[in-house]
Amino acid sequence: AMDLAYVCEWEKKPKSNHCPSIPLVCAWSCRNLIAFTTDLKNEEEKDLTHMVHIIDTEHPWDVYSVNSGHAEVITCLEWDQSGSRLLSADADGHIKCWSMTDHLANSWENTVGSMVEGDPVVALSWLHNGVKLALHVEKSGASNFGEKFSRVKFSPSLTLFGGKPMEGWIAVTISGLVTVSLLKPNGQVLTSTESLCRLRCRVALADVAFTGGGNIVVATSDGSSSSPVQFYKVCVSVVNEKCKIDTEILPSLFMRCTTDPARKDKYPAITHLKFLARDMSEQVLLCASNQNSSIVECWSLRKEGLPVNNIFQQISPVVGDKQPMILKWRILSATNDLDRVSAVALPKLPISLTNTDLKVANDTKFFPGLGLALAFHDGSVHIVHRLSLQMMAVFYGSSSQRPVDEQTIKRQRTAGPLVHFKAMQLSWTSLALAGIDSHGKLSMLRISPSMGHVLDMNMSLRHLLFLLEYCMVTGYDWWDILLHVQPNMVQNLVEKLHEEYMRQNAALQQVLSTRIVAMKASLCKLSSSTIARVCDYHAKLFLIAISCTLKSLLRPHFLNTPDKSPGDRLTEICSKITDIDIDKVMINLKTEEFVLEMTTLQSLQQLIQWVGDFVLYLLASLPNQGSPVRPGHSFLRDGASLGMFRELMVVIRIWGLLKPSCLPVYTATSDTQDSMSLLFRLLTKLWLCCREENHITEPDDTLIDECCLLPSQLLIPNIDWLPINDGIISKLQNKQLVRLQFGKAPGLVGHTVSSQFDAFVRAPGQPKIDHLRRLHLGAYPTEECKSCTRCGCVTMLKSPNKVTAVKQWEQRWIKNCLCGGLWRRMPLSYS
């Protein structure tokens, strides 16, 4: 059910070493970035530096380590809902907010912060932005995404004028203070601090959750299991440009183990206190421990009718809704005595259980998001059901012994302290678990979609497909799902994903159009039989982006024009007029709408050149259409993409009349040949064969013969396909543990599919290319570059352009690559 995917550890240096801080904390973002802490111990100076490390799960060795500047140990780390900012808090009451520098995943800076001087922070959370999506696992077979994933009415913690959620964070300190910091639109921070209740007492553990009505609930414990776990409602408002905090006491609870005579004094300390989810303030998980063992309890807050005495019943009978109600904590489940718990990780999937009791349909009761993870001091990890606490899966670490007999117990005692996870986090789909152990080493565990229970292949595929759809709808990164995709599943998953996408309405399809192409590309990378299609999907993403950009430059000649934009009219006319002569198609367009400045046209030449080169490459490869391992193969049957190329050829032809130097450059054998007319004629013939998806016909012999002659008429260009991504995912296919070291990139030895790429990968020493600007960078680029964490796309960090149209193009990719991946800075001499 669970196995180790990879382990990444620190290089052992003689003079300084990473040692885990106490407490050690980690956090996992929806973009699959993991942040964790260690203390850097310098033997010479005998001091500790509190470090924050940020890694991308696909490149764990490329760690960004920053001296946090915290004077005391870091107690909390928390990602925001977008996964682009990180909060860190320490034992001196200082809170810092970290943001990406230039939107780079391996470059961070501290921008703003707040503090409660000298008061350690024990709980920290971003304020809720009011966005909540419910997953209906029981409806995973439904055709409509709206049925599977529904928006839940949920109020933000605080709203600005017009209902926009206000950003900020809330923290709870050890002395019972709650502090709220609000980020004003002008960049200033508005901070206010208030006592949770009149009688302040020590808070050893705390957690924060949110209610649908926009309130905040704080749970606190003084660390003793004989004391009650207290709950408070916190309301935040802004009055006269000042932040105001109101608190109210809610019903509290005593752990069941303290009221049980057999266990009364057995577990003296509460060691873990967590709400089951940030937006579920009605359910809480508690763990009480002694030196050797622990017990875990799950509690739920319920509304119950208050019994009314018979005397009052006779005077005034209680009917229906008039019965007085009271909120009361009731225990849902509890475990038996366990080994000592060292860390807890809760699922982030917002699963909507239609029934609050513990009965779930057979095909969904092993769904990964229903389990939470418990790590133990013996090195093992258990996944238990988040409500019933029943065992769902188990992982035995290298130090944990499966058979328990006298010899192994003696061996354990003499072997010294066991290695165990001191902090861990589940991924956003609960298919992976990251743990930081007592040596500061990062372990990545795969969690089976069927939770170790024998489900048929179709059910496991359905779970993966459902989670891929969830990532498609939310925009979250899906790296953790790819951990489970075997080569024989790829074709099936891509087809099913396309089927589900085609069932959605046209508006939703348009919103998700690029995301599904990027998803298909990342899936196809995992199988040698589909690897060539990765290039096609990236080319399609690039084509869609160029088409949108070039069409957006067109402006109507008169302001009072009909509803359709020039771009829409271009599409409509090109699809209606099936003439193979480019000039006859051009006559039907209002050419005055295509007039642009000469500098703009010239600056777009590289993108125009790519369109021209790609059309020529496609047509020249048509005679070899029987070979699906060649890149470009899928375009030959894709009517929509060929139609896009056809439209762009028409636009380029018109622009060429205004500025001939912006036209694509072809090396022709004849000076009199009109290369664009020739390519447009052949492209239109090919497009007519497949423009209707349900009636695709084979290209006739004449067209194939004409395409066979192309290499003798024009020089066929080399297409710059994307490089092999140097990530880890393709190395994890054989399910063998990969050992890595922070700061040291592994070689490509054992790369299962690299040989498939040999035909279209640039050899070392050949000129490199900026994949987005289509500029040649030379064999050894002198410009600083960034690469995509997912597809390996490379582009320059700083723009060399000053023309507005090109700046707009570059601005599209400032935060993310065209596949949706994050950027990371590359060393200057990248190979």
N, C-alpha and C positions, 0 to 999 in steps of 0.2 A: 504493500500500500504506500509505503514511503521509502525513498532511497536517495542517497546523496548524489547530486548532479555534479557539483564542484566544490572545492575547498580553496580558499585564498588566504594565505598567511603572510606575516611580515618577515622581511629578511632579518636575520639575527645579526645585529651590529655590535661590535665589542663595547663601544662607549655610550651608546644610547639605545634604548629599546622601548617598544610599545607594551605597556602593561594595562590590563583592563581597569578602568576606574570603578569606584564603588560609590553610588550605583552606576552600572553601565546601562546606557539607553540606546535604542535604535528606532528608526521610523522609516516606513516604506511609502513612497508617493504613488499616485495614480499614473505617473509617467515611468514607473519602474526605476526610479532612482532610490537608492538606500543611503540614509545618513546614519552614522553611528559614532560613538565617542571612544577614545582611549586616552590614557595619560602617557605623555612621552617623558620617560625618565632619563635624565642626563646624569651619568655616574660622576663626571668631573665636577659639575656645579651643584650636584645633589639637590636639584629642584625639579618640580613637575610642571609640564606644560599641558594644559587641557586642550586636546585636539578634537576637531570635528572633521570627519571623513565623509566624502560623498562619492558614491560609485554608481555607474550605470550597470544594470545586471548583465548586459550583453558584453561589456568590457570591464569586468571587475578589477583587473589589474591596473587600469587607468584611474587610479584613485586621486581625488582632489583633497589634499589634507591642508587644513588651515588652522593656524593658532587662533583659537576662538577669542582670545583676549579676556576670557572669564578668569577671575582671580581664584574662584573656588570651583569645586567639582561640578560638572554639568549634570543636572537632575532630570531635565525634560527636553525632548526634541519633538517637534510637531510640524508636519507639512500642511500647507494650505490646500484648498479644494482643487486648485489648478495644478498643483505639483511643481510650481515654479518659485515658491518662497518657503523658507524654513525658519521656525522659531527655536531658539535655544534659551534655556533658563538655568540658573546656577544656585548654589547653596548660599549665595550672598544677596539674593533678591534681584539680580540683574537679568533682564530679558533682552535678547538681541534678535532682530529680524534680518535674515540673510536673503539676498536676491541674486539671480544670475547676472553676471557681467556680460553685456553684449549677447544675451540669450544663449550662452555657452554652458553646457552641462558640466564642464570641468573648469569653471571659473566663477567664483562667488565673492560677494562683498557684503559687509554689514552696513545696512543703510540707516535704519532707525531702531529705536529700542525704548525700554522703560525700566523702572526699578522701584523696589521697595527695600530701601537700604537695610542690609544686615538681616533680612528675613528670608530664609531659604524657601524656594518655590517647590511645592510638592505636586501640583497639578497644573496643566497648561492646555489651552485649546484656542483655536481660531473661533471667532463668532460664526454662527451658522448663516449661510447666504440665502436660505430659503429654498434651495433646489433639493428636492428629494424624489428619487425614482424608486418604484417598488418592482421587484422581480417576482413574477408569478410562475414558480417552477412547475406547478401542476398544469400550466397552460403552455408548456414549452413546445407542444405540437401545433399550437395555433398558427394561422397563416399571417395574422396582422401583428406587427411589432407593437402597436398600441395596446393589444391584449396582453402580450408577454411582459411589456415594461410600461408601467403607467406612472404619470406624474402624480405625486401625492401633495395635497394642499398643505403647505408648511410655511409658516411665517418666518422671515429673517429675524435674527436677534435684535436688530436695530435697522430702521430704514431712514434714508435721506429723503429729501423732497422728491415727490414723484414715485415713491415706493421702491427706489433703488436701494439694495442692501448696503449698509455701511460696513466697511472692513475694520477688523480689529481683533484683539485677543483678550482672553480672560485667564487669570492665574489665581491659584489659591496658595497661601503661604503657611508655614509651619505654626505660626502664632494665631491662625484663625482669621486672617484677613483675606478679602477677595479684592483683586485689583483688575480694573478693566482699562484697556488702552484702545482708543479709536483712531484710525488713520483718516485724517481729513483729506478731501480732494486736493488741497494745496500742499500736501506732503507733511503737514504738522501732525504731531501726536497729542491727543487729548487723553489724559490719564486721570483716573479717580480711584480711590481706595476706601473700602468700607469694611467694618467688622461683620462676620457672618451672623453673629448673634450678640446680644448684650454681654453675656457671660463668656468671654473669650477663653478658649482652652487649647491645649496643644493638638495639632493636627499632624499625625504621622503619615497617614495615607489619605488621598483624596482623588476624586475623578469628576469630570464635567460632562453633562449631557444636555440635550435641548428638547423642548416640547414644541408641538405643532403650533401652539399659540404664540410663539416667539419668546417664551421665557427660558431661563437657564436653570438647570437643577445641579446642585453640587452635593456630592456624597463625601462624608468625612469620617475618619476613625482615628482615635488616639493611639492605635496600635495594640490595645489590650482587648482580648476577646470577651472579657467580662464587662466591658463598657459598651454602650449602644453605638450602632452605626447611625450617624445623624444625617439628615437630608434637609437641604435648604432650597427655597425658590429664590432666584435672583432676577430682578427686572432692571434693565438698563435703559436709560433715556437721556436725551440731551435737552437741557433747559438753560436758556440764556447763554448759549455757547459753552456750557459746562456739562460734564458727564455726571449723571446722577445714578446712584445705585440704591435699590430698595431690596431688602432681604426679608424672607418669611420662613419660619420653621415648618417643616413638613413631617409626617409620621416617621418615626425611627424604628429600628429593629435590633433585636439581640440574635446572635447566631444560634442556630439550633443546638450545635455541639456543646454550648455552655449551659443549656437548660437540661441536657440529657445527663442524669446522675452518673451513668457509666463513663461519660467523657468530660465531666464538668471541669476538671483541671488539667485535662490531657493536652489541650492545645491553647497555651496561654497567649499567643500573639497572633493578631491578624496580619498576614504578610502581603496579601494582594486584595485590592478592592477595585473593581472595574464595572462600569455599565456595559451591558452586552453590545451596545452600539451607541455612537454619539447622538443619534436621533431617537433612541429608545430609553427614555428616562424611567420606564416602568419595570425594567428588568436589570438586576444587578448580580454580579458574580463575586463571591467572597471566598477567601482561602485562609484558614487558620493553621498554624504550624507549631511544632515543637522542634527540638534539636534534630530528630530523625524522621519525622513523618508529618503528613499534612492531611487536611480534609477540605473538600471544596463543596460549597453550597450555592444553589441558584435560587434567587428570590424574585417574586413578582408583586407589583403594587396593583391591588384590585379595589374596585368600588363595591362595597357590600352594604346591604340593607341593615339598618340599625334596629335590633329587636325592640319592640315597644311593649311595655308591661300590659297585662290583660286589663287592668283597671282602666288605663287610658284608651285601650282598644274599644272598651264598651262605651266610654263617653264619646269618643270621636274615632270611628273605625277608619283605619288607614287603607286607602284605595289607590291601586296602581302607582302612578308616579309620585304620589304624595309621601310615600314612605321615606323617612330620613335616611340619607346615605352617608357612609363614612369610608375614607381611604385606609386600606390596611395592607401591610406587607404579609404575604403568604409564601411559605417555602414551596418551590416547585420540585426540587430534587436535591439529593446530596449523595456524595460518593462514600464508599467505605474508606477505611484508613489506607492512605497511599504513602509512597516514598515521599521525601520532602520535595515540595515544588520549588523550583528555582526561577521560573519565568512563565508568564502567561501571554498568549497571543490570541487576539479576538478576530473573527471574520469581519470583512468590510462590505461584503455583499448585502445589499438591503433586501433580503428575501422576505416576501410577504407570505406568512403562513396563514392560510384561510381560517384554520381552527387553532385557537390558542392552546388547546391541549396537545399532547405529544404524539397523537396519531397522524402519521403522514403517509400518503400513498406509497405503495411498494417501490415504484420506479423513481421516486424522488427522495426517499428517506436516506439514501446514501449520497445525496448531492453535496459537493465539497463545501459550499458556503454555510452548511448547517453545523459544521464542526468548529470547535475552538481547540487550540493547542496548549498542552501543559508540558513543560520541560521539568525534568527531575534531576536531583543531585547525583543519581547514578548514571547520568548521561543519556537516558532514554527520553523519548518524546511520545506523548499519547495525544491522539485526536479524539475528543469526546463530543457527543451531541450537545449543542449549546443550550438545550432546555432540559433534556433528560439526564445529561452527563454520562450516558452510556458509551462504552468504548466503541470507536468506529475504526481506528487504525493505530498502529504502533510502530515506532522506529527505535532500534537499539543502537546506541552510539558505540564507538570502538571500545569504550571503557565499560559499558554496561554489559553485564553477563546475563545471558538468557536462562541457563539452568541455575537454579539456586540450590547449592548444596554447601556443606561445611567447608570444603576445600576452597571453593571460589570465594566465600565470605572471608576466609583467612587471607587469601591472596589479595583481596581488595583492601583489607585493613593494612597490610604491609606495603602495598604499592603506593601509598601516599594519597593526597587528595585527587578525587576523580575529576576528569574534564567534563564540564557540563555547560549548557547554555545559560548565560546570565541575563541575556535579553534576546527576544525574538519577535518577529513580525510576520504575519501572513500577507501574501500578495493580495491585490484587489479582487482577484477571482478565486482566491483560496486554493489555487493549484500549486503554489510554491510557498516555502517557508524559509526565511533567512534567520540564522541564529548566530550570535556572537558568543563565543565560549570564554572560559576563564583564562585563556591564553591570548585573547584579543583576535582570534582567528574567525573568519567569516565562513559559514557553511551554508550552501544552498541545497535545500531538500525539495524533491519532487513529491507532490501528493497526488495519488491516483484519483482520476475523476470519479471512479466508482468506489473510492474509499476502501480499497482492498477486498470488497465483496465481488463475487463472480457475477458480473453483469454481461449480457451478450455484447458483441462488438457494436451493434447498432445503438445500444443504450449509451455506451461510452462516447460514441461519435455524436450522439444527440446532445449529451452534456457539453462537449467541446463546441459544437455548433451553436448551442444556446448562449454560451459565454462569449464566443466570437461576435455574435449578434449584439450582445450587451455592450461589448467594447466598441462596436461600430456605432451604436446609438449614442453612447456617452462620450466617445472620443478618447477613452482611456487607452493606454498602451497595452498590447496583447502579447507581449513577450512571454509571460508565464504560461500562456495557453500553448505556445509553440513547443514548450518543453515536452509535451505529451504527444506531439504529432509524429507518428512513424511514417517512413516513406510510402508504405502501402495505403496510408489513409489520405494522402494529399489530394489525389484526383477526386476522390469521393467528397471530401470536405469542400473543395473549390466548387464542384458542381452543385452541391446542396446549398452552399452559401449564395450562389448565383440564383438558384431557384427561389430561395426565400426572399432575396432582394427584389426579384422581378414581381413578386406578389404584392409589393407595397405600392401605395399610390404614387403618381408621377412627381408630386412635390417632394415627398420624402426621398424618392429615388434620386432626385436632383441634388438634394442636400448631402446624401451619402455616396454620390457617384465616385468621387476620388478616393474616399476612405475604403470602399470595397476593392478597388483596383490595387491599392497599397497592401491590403490584407491578403489578396490572392498572390501578390508578388512574394510576400514573406512566407507564405505556405509553400509555393512552388520551389523556393530555395532549398527545401528540406528533402527533395527527392531528385535523384539523378535523371529520371525520365522527364521531369518537368522543368529542369533548371534553365533551359533556353527561353521558356516563357517568362522568366523573371525579367529578362531584357525587354520583352514585348510590353509587359505591364508598365515598366518604368518609362518606356518610350510613349506609351499611351498617356501616362500622367503628364509628361512633358508636352505632348500634342494638345491635350485639353487646356493646359495652362497657356500655351502660345495662342491657341484659338480664342480663348477668353480675353487675353491681353490685347491682341491685334484688333479684335472686334470692338473692344471698349474704346479704342482710339477714334472710331468713326463717329462723326457728329451729324445730326440732321441739318440740311441746308437752311431750312426755315424753322423758326421756333414752334409755330403752330402746326406741327406735323401730326399725322395719325399716331395711334397708340404704339405701333411697332417701331422698335429702334432700327437703325440701319443694319446692325448685326443680325437681327431677327429676319429682316427682309432679305438679306443676303442668303441666309439659310433656306428660306422659303423658295426664293427664285432658283437657287442652285439645285434644289431637290425637284422642282417642277420641270426645269429646262434640262433635258437629258442630251442636248447637243454635244458632240465630241469636239467641236471647234470652240476654243477658248474665247475667241473674239466675238462669236455670236452670243455666247452666254453673257459676256461683258456689256453688250449693247443694251440688255434689259435692265441694267442697274443705273441708278442716278450717280454718275461719276463725281458730281460736285460734293457728295457726302464723303468721298474718299480723299479729299485734299488735305494733306498734312504738311507741316514745315519740312524743308529739305534736311535740316540737321536731325530731326526726329527720324525721318526715313533712313538716313545713313546710319544712325546709331542702332537701328534694328536689324542691320544687315546680317549679323551673326545668327540671329534667330531665324531670319528668312532663309539663310544658307542651309540651316539644319533641315527645314521643311523641304527645300529643293533636293538636298542630298538623300534624305530618307525616302522620298517618292522614287527617285532613281534607283536606290538600293532595292526597294520593294519590287519594282517592276523587273529589274534584272534578275531577282531571285525567284520570279514566278515559274520559270521552267523547272526549277528544283522543288516545286511545291510539295512533292511527296516526302520531303525530309523534315519532320517536325522538330528535329534537334537543332535546326538552324534558327537563329533569332530572326524575328520578322514574320515567321510562318503564320501566326494567328491573325495578322493584319490582312492577309490575302482573302480571308473569309469574313472580315469585319466591315460590314457595309457602313456602319455609323462612323468609324474612324476614317475610312476611305472618303466618305462624304465630307468630313472635316478637312481632309487634305485638299480635296477638290475646291472647296470654298476658299481656302487660303491661297491656292494657286491663282484663283481669279483676282483676289485682293492684291496679291503681289504683282500680277500682270498690270493692273491699273496703276499701282505705285511706281512701277518701272517706267511708265510713260512720263511721270513727273520727274523721277530721278533715276536714270538708268543704272547708276552705280550701286543702288540698293538691291538690285536683282541678284539671285543666286548665280554664282560663277560656275560654269561647266567647261570642261576641257573636251571640245568636239573635234572630230576628224575633218569636218567640212565647215568652212567659214559661212556658207550661205544657210546652214541648217538652223531652223527656229526650234531650239531645244525645248523651250517651255511648251510650245504648241504640241510637239511630239509627245512629251510626257503627259500632258493633259488629255490628249486623245486616248493614249493607252490606259491612263488611270480611270477615265470615264467608262471605257469598255469593261474594265475589271470591276468597277463600282456597280455597273448595271447587272453584273452576274450575281451580286450578293446584297443589293440594297434592301430587299425584303427578306427578313430573317427566316421566315418560314418557307421561302421558295428560292433557295440558293442553287444556282446552276453552275456547271463547270465552265471555265473559260474555253472558248473555241480555239481550234488549231491555229487560226490566223493570228489571234492575239498572242499566243505562245510563241509562234514563229517570229513575230515582230519584237517580242521581248528578248528572244534569243539573239537578235541582231544588235540589241542595245550596246553590249560591250564593244562592238566594232564601230559604233557611232559616237559613244561618249565614254569618258573614263569613269569607271564605277568607283565611288569613294569608299574609303574605309570608315565604317561607323564606329564612333567611340562609345562602346557599351560601358556600363558601370563596372568599376573594379570589383573583385571579390571582396565582400565585406570581411573584415578581420575579426568578426565577433565570435562568440563562444558557442552559439546555438547549434551550428552544424556539427560541432565536435561532440555533442552530447547525445547523438543519435543512437550509438551502440550501448547506451546505458552503463558505460564504465565511468568510474570516478575520475574527474580531471583535477589534477593538483596544480594550483597557480600561486604566484607570488605577487604581492602588491608592488607596483612600480616596474614590473618586468613583463613585457608582452611575450606571450608564448609563440613559438614558431608555428608554421602551417603544416607541420608534420602530422600525418594521419588525417588530413582533410579529405573527407570521403568523396567530395564532388568537385575538387579543384581541377581534376583532369578534364572534366566536362567543359570547363570554362576556357581551356587553353586556346581554342579557336578564336576567341574574341576578347582576349585580355592583352593589354599592352605589356610588352616585355620590359624589364628594368632597363633604364637608360633611354627609353623612347620618350618623346615629348608627352608631358601630362596635359590634361585639359581641365578647364573650369567647366563642370558639367551644367551649370545653370546659365552662365553667360556665353558658353560656347567659345571661349577664348583659349588659345594655346598658352600654356605656362612655361614651356621649355622642359627639358629633361630633369633639371634640378631647380625647381621654382624658388625664386628669391622673395616672392610675396608670401605673407602669412596666410595660411589657409585654414578652413574648418571643414570637417567631414561629418556626414550624417551618422548617428549612432546605430541606425537600422539598415540603410541600404548602401552606405559607403560613398554616397554622392559627395564630390569635393567641389568647393567653391572658395573664392578669395574672401578673406575676412573684411577687408576694406574695399569700398567701391572705387574703381578708377574712372567712373563716368560722372558727367555733370549734366547730361541731358535728362529732362524731366521724365520722358517716357521710359527710359531705361531705369531710372531711379524707382519708378512705380513698379517695374518688373522685379527689381531687386528687393523692394519693400515687401513683396508677397512672401519672400522666403526668409525674412529677418528672424522670425521666431522658430519656424519649423522648416524642414526639408519638404520637397513636394510629396514625399511618402508619409509625411506627418511625424517623422522622427526628429529628435532633438539634435542640435549641433554640438560638436566638441572641437576644441582648438587642436590643431595638428602641429607637430614639430616642423620647423622650416624645411628640413631635408627629408620630406616624406617620400617613401618609395612605393 
